[in-house]
Amino acid sequence: MSDSSVFIIAEAGSNWRMGNKARDLNMAKALIDVASECKCDAIKFQTYKPETTYVPNAGESDYLSDSGIKESITNIFQDLSMPYEMIPEIADYCNIKKIEFMSTPFSISDSKAVDPYVLRHKIASFEINHSRLIEFLASTKKPLILSTGASTLEEIEWAINHFNKNGGKDISLLHTISSYPAPLSSLNLQIIHELKKFFNVTIGFSDHSRDPIIGPVTAVAMGAKIIEKHFTLHNKLPGPDHGFALTPNELKIMVQSIRDCESTINKNKKNILPEELELREFAHRGIQATKDIKKNDIFKEGENIDILRPGKQKQGIHPKSLDKLNGKNSKRDISKGDGILENDF
């Protein structure tokens, strides 16, 4: 992952699902259009099959039930499962729209379907201990982004080591809170520093809060180099992920806010900037003449010299030289307001 600009992933998730093949494809393309127009770097879908994700009798999810979706998770995953044949179609459309295609696989078979069409892979938080999935993705030699929601440092460390041990070359971590939506008070963005310090890899943030600005911008200010955020065309569309996702206009605002934030933190050295030069020359204090000084006059602080801002006059030497200047004779005539220079005494 580049150390330059923040990599922004527009998470489409399962929000492409509209009920039949034609409508599904049209919605996927509409989401790609939005992500491209908003200048995101990538759009990410999800690729899974219920039989390789949950046990058949897994039951209902409380968080989905609370949002009104009272159905077994197996049936939900069956309905939202992206047909493998759809992958090349939307990947091709991403190429047309000049946005990177991504899709999160949940099994080795999913990974094999996705791999020919992606530059990098992504693992969801609850796959962090899926040893076989990690092994396969490591074997592709492509960069991996690993979400770390609801996991311990030990679990994250194991996943990184397992990826590296199996030939993986480039791994990044996404801090995330596995709650949908996640309250702003739960985001714990200070952990970005700790993850970077502990694992010494690129750290990002997958934001499940509803707010389009606070989480992403704060994360970037904390050093996040990847931002992932769910989006939709409308919050009232049917499905588990539309309600907490950003609308197109909010996604656009988020991207611009991230870029604006980057522009405020893109310097890592303390230098005098071109924007500061005019005021520096006008207001940076020096040793200035407070009255006309004749050649051979004695410099005396408080009488004919002082530490002042020069304005439009020539700036004098640094005030650190005041003690060695006091009591010395002037080598030239100096006008009131003019700066005292090194060769003036």
Helices and strands as residue ranges (DSSP letters): E 7-13, H 21-37, E 42-47, G 50-52, H 62-66, H 73-80, H 86-96, E 100-105, H 108-114, G 115-117, E 121-123, G 125-127, H 131-139, E 144-147, H 153-165, E 171-176, G 184-186, H 191-199, E 202-207, H 214-221, E 226-230, H 248-264, G 274-276, H 277-283, E 286-289, E 305-308, G 319-321, H 322-325, G 342-344
